[in-house]
Amino acid sequence: MDENDAFLIEIGDVFDLHSVPPRDVAEVVEAYLDAAHEKGFTHLRIIHGKGIGVQRETVRKILERTPFVESFQTAPEGAGGWGATLVTLRKK
C-alpha cells in the first residue's frame, strides 16, 4: 500500500477486515495492532471472515510474531466463530 492508497481506520476493540483489500491486510493489521496497543487496549476482536481461511492465517501469522500479543483464539460462535479471532495484548 502506498500513500495514494492510504485510508483511515478507527481504532477500537473490534476491527473488521472486510473493507480492507486483500493485498493490504498484513500491513493494515500490523498498523492496527500497534495503534490499539498504543491506545492501551488489551482485548481485541479481529473479524477476518470465514471464507477459505486465507485472511485468518494471515492474521494469525502476524499475531504469532507480534511481541506484545499475549494470546489469541477463535471467537465464540456468538462473536463470529471461526470468522473472527479474539486477541489479548500485554499491558503497556
C-alpha positions as CSV (number, residue, x, y, z in Angstrom):
1,M,0.0,0.0,0.0
2,D,1.4,3.4,-0.9
3,E,0.4,6.8,0.4
4,N,-2.1,7.2,-2.5
5,D,-4.0,4.1,-1.3
6,A,-4.0,5.0,2.4
7,F,-7.2,5.1,4.3
8,L,-8.1,5.9,7.9
9,I,-9.4,3.3,10.3
10,E,-11.0,3.9,13.6
11,I,-9.0,2.3,16.4
12,G,-11.4,0.4,18.7
13,D,-11.5,-3.1,20.2
14,V,-13.2,-4.6,17.1
15,F,-11.6,-4.4,13.6
16,D,-13.5,-5.8,10.6
17,L,-11.2,-6.6,7.7
18,H,-14.0,-6.9,5.1
19,S,-13.3,-3.3,3.9
20,V,-9.5,-3.9,3.5
21,P,-8.2,-5.0,0.1
22,P,-6.6,-8.5,0.5
23,R,-3.2,-7.2,-0.7
24,D,-3.2,-4.7,2.2
25,V,-4.4,-7.0,5.0
26,A,-1.0,-7.8,6.6
27,E,0.2,-4.2,6.6
28,V,-3.1,-2.8,7.9
29,V,-3.3,-5.5,10.7
30,E,0.2,-4.7,11.8
31,A,-0.6,-1.0,12.0
32,Y,-3.9,-1.7,13.8
33,L,-2.2,-3.8,16.4
34,D,0.4,-1.2,17.0
35,A,-2.2,1.6,17.4
36,A,-4.5,-0.5,19.6
37,H,-1.6,-1.3,21.9
38,E,-0.5,2.3,22.0
39,K,-4.1,3.3,23.0
40,G,-4.0,0.8,25.8
41,F,-6.4,-1.8,24.5
42,T,-5.9,-5.3,26.0
43,H,-8.7,-7.2,24.3
44,L,-9.5,-7.1,20.6
45,R,-11.6,-8.9,18.1
46,I,-10.4,-9.1,14.5
47,I,-13.1,-10.1,12.1
48,H,-11.5,-11.7,9.0
49,G,-14.4,-13.7,7.7
50,K,-14.8,-17.4,7.2
51,G,-14.1,-17.9,3.5
52,I,-11.4,-20.5,2.8
53,G,-9.2,-19.3,5.7
54,V,-6.5,-17.2,3.9
55,Q,-7.2,-14.0,5.9
56,R,-7.4,-15.9,9.2
57,E,-4.0,-17.4,8.5
58,T,-2.5,-14.1,7.6
59,V,-3.9,-12.5,10.8
60,R,-2.7,-15.4,13.0
61,K,0.9,-15.4,11.5
62,I,1.1,-11.7,12.4
63,L,-0.3,-12.3,15.9
64,E,2.3,-15.1,16.4
65,R,5.2,-12.8,15.7
66,T,3.9,-9.6,17.5
67,P,5.8,-9.4,20.8
68,F,3.0,-7.6,22.7
69,V,0.4,-10.2,21.8
70,E,-0.2,-12.4,24.9
71,S,-2.6,-14.8,23.3
72,F,-5.3,-15.3,20.6
73,Q,-8.1,-17.8,19.9
74,T,-11.1,-18.4,17.7
75,A,-14.0,-16.3,18.8
76,P,-17.1,-18.0,20.3
77,E,-19.9,-18.6,17.8
78,G,-21.9,-15.6,19.0
79,A,-18.9,-13.3,18.3
80,G,-18.1,-14.6,14.8
81,G,-16.9,-18.1,15.4
82,W,-14.0,-19.1,13.2
83,G,-14.6,-15.9,11.2
84,A,-13.1,-13.9,14.0
85,T,-10.1,-14.0,16.3
86,L,-10.0,-12.8,19.9
87,V,-6.7,-11.2,20.9
88,T,-5.2,-10.4,24.3
89,L,-2.5,-7.8,24.3
90,R,0.0,-7.3,27.1
91,K,-0.4,-4.0,29.0
92,K,1.9,-1.2,28.1
